[in-house]
Amino acid sequence: MADVIVVGAGHNGLICAAYLARAGIDTLLLEARDEVGGCASTVSDLGARFNICNCDHTMIRAMPII
């Protein structure tokens, strides 16, 4: 059994898991999607390619509270 479980293989999860593993800590990295990278990855769907994080930032800027 792993000493540490990192949930999410986005940029920060990958970096965290790498540092822990290099320090000799038994680390398990879990990701729900079939590819790693989180918001740094590109999604291809319906003949188009888009960055999911860019969509989030666009929606956040459109909110009247911010």
Order of alpha helices (4+ residues) and beta strands (2+ residues): beta-alpha-beta-beta-beta-alpha
